[in-house]
Amino acid sequence: MILQATHTHLYPGHRGTISGLDHLADLRTGNDCTVEFSDGSAVPGTLRKSDDGWQLHTSAYRTAAGTEIVKTAWRIRLEEDDNCVSFRILGKTPG
């Protein structure tokens, strides 16, 4: 499963799409994924179910411009519309 970001890093309010997942009902907690960024960089991640929705945990990485991004846990909302699964970053969460 690939989360396709439209920017070089994630931030609250960011939206993107998910490929390799046809329906939200197919998603299980602990799914490994890859987050691909607009500059061509990519980072491994994991989607986990939490008490208040979903979390995306990403590893540390470096953008194509050389900016170091630390590993982060994000609260996210997942949506399904017209056979397209998407995500929205709601904010950071402690680990």
Buried (B, 14 or more C-beta within 10 A) or exposed (E): BBBBBEEBBBEEEBEBBBEEBEEEEEBEEEBEBBBBBBBEBBBEBBBBEEEEEBBBBBEEBEBEEEEEBEEBBBBBEBBBEEEEBBBBBBEEBEE
